[in-house]
Amino acid sequence: MPMITVEFTDDEFVLVSARAASLGKSVGAHGHDVIVGGAQRAGFPRDRPEGQD
């Protein structure tokens, strides 16, 4: 399964962790939902970009 690494400042991580906790999610699950939701709202196609098989 593809995976990404995201870097945060300490202050950003506190903010993101608090938001995830308020939703009852892990930071990873919240990050996944935010990224996928943003791509869906933008209307990007579901096909993988070339070279990412």
Secondary structure, DSSP 8 states (H G I E B T S, - for coil): ---------HHHHHHHHHHHHHTT--HHHHHHHHHHHHHHHHT--SS--TT--
